[in-house]
Amino acid sequence: MAAGGSYSIVEYFGGDGGHRCGYCKHENGNFSHGMWSHTMTVQDYQDLIDRGWRRSGKYVYKPTMNKTCCPQYTIRCHALNFHPSKTHKKTLKKVNRFLSRGEMPVERHDEGQEGERRLLDISSRWLFRPNIHSEDNAVMLVLSIGDLINSCISSIIVVLLILGKGADPSRPLGRKAKDIRKERRLQKEQQKQQEAESSSVNPVPSKSSSNQPKSLEEFITESLPNDPLHRLEVRLVPVSFEDPDFLASYEQSAALYARYQMTVHGDAPYECGESEFKRFLCDSPLEAEMAPDGPEVGYGSFHQQYWLDGRIVAVGVLDILPSCVSSVYLYYHPDFSSLSLGTYSALREIAFTRQLQQQSPKLAYYYLGFYVHSCPKMRYKGQYQPSDLLCPETYTWVSIERCIPRLEISAYSRDACVLKELGRVLVLHRRTVMPYAAYARKRKGSNDEKEVEQYASLLGQTCAERILLYRA
């Protein structure tokens, strides 16, 4: 029960039947327990995700780890101790170059592997698109380009024949970029050595901040001029149809979601319409809550919107809970996919978690949802370190470095939690809150004890005594 006196109310559906797996595409290999949450306090949901549950809209589910085809482990990142990797830094610099100068990366693939990226000014891409309306025009264009190239080559040959001297002997020979970098590195090392020797003779006040690595926040704002070519604004909007900012951006956000789903995931229009958008990303069971020791924005479900030059280009769906920021989903404009907005938004969300932690000290973790080691595409979540995986047997957090070697060689299983007392499980029956023992006495001959026991073992004793299980 929340501080305000409200209860969480759920309907438990069990988890016997298998369903299609979204990771390996097995038709009936995905097994999970599920319940529909009519309403839920943020503390109850925090306790549930710390036992392997996760929500999709108002549906809350928990994979059956010893049975499902692709085990899914809750993963959390220690936001305060996070340091961006080399790949993360490249992504941040790439986005900042686009914002500063309009340089849009173009991905080039070689034999199925992502190759090097080359930069192309987004404002100049359309200058090289000829308006060809017929086959004859296309042939004439190719011929004219060929003539131009031949003319240039002829001119170069003529110039070389006139000069006839080859390379200028007075100029130094050309050097490889690798040799130049090596020489610069040696010069820097010699300079550091000289500074160290001089400081031992004439000590000067040390600049500890200059010796420390740059923080995530510094990389996010690095190299951005005061007047960039593109303006990026990040807005946090509560998921509420009573909020004016949420309402004002709702249609644009829903249209962006549909475009993302159809382009990136190949959904049909009926699969990503406004009703699906609302059900999946706007309907949340979490009750908005303000707490004296909580963050200024409060707890609940939010959309973190990325506005580029006055329009939404990405939205991260977040749950702000007592101990963490939990990432629910991200969708973005496909035209900006080369900016790696998935990585960029995750880094921004980690920085946001650190910002909230300054206001609420216990809010120190960033939850990335589920880590699926059996699906290579989902292993990227392990790159945000230091991070832990939740053990489905003991419900304790284990460093991912310790988990990965074991996941490489063996399947993971979980043991059912031993329940202290089934009779203390709270149920809601005919608008009355009562312990299960009292409900069972009223409903003599009831055959739902095994189902309630299974439900309570999955939630744990603490949540089972706090969340109301609806009984008809």
PEMOFEN-V604128 format. One record per run of one state. SS is the DSSP state (H for helix, E for strand, - for the rest). FROM is the first residue (numbers start at 1). LEN is the number of residues. Records with the same first field share a line. If there is no record, write none. Layout:
SS=FROM-LEN / FROM-LEN
//
This chain:
-=1-8 / 15-4 / 20-10 / 31-1 / 41-1 / 50-4 / 57-2 / 64-9 / 82-4 / 102-1 / 111-2 / 129-6 / 164-13 / 202-6 / 212-4 / 222-10 / 239-5 / 265-4 / 272-2 / 283-3 / 287-2 / 290-9 / 309-2 / 321-3 / 333-1 / 340-1 / 360-5 / 372-4 / 384-3 / 391-6 / 410-12 / 425-1 / 430-2 / 443-6 / 460-1 / 465-3 / 472-1
E=9-6 / 19-1 / 30-1 / 32-9 / 54-3 / 59-5 / 73-6 / 103-8 / 113-9 / 232-7 / 286-1 / 289-1 / 299-10 / 311-10 / 324-9 / 365-7 / 387-4 / 397-3 / 426-4 / 432-4 / 468-4
H=42-8 / 79-3 / 86-16 / 122-7 / 135-29 / 177-25 / 208-4 / 216-6 / 244-21 / 269-3 / 274-9 / 334-6 / 341-19 / 376-8 / 400-10 / 422-3 / 436-7 / 449-11 / 461-4
//
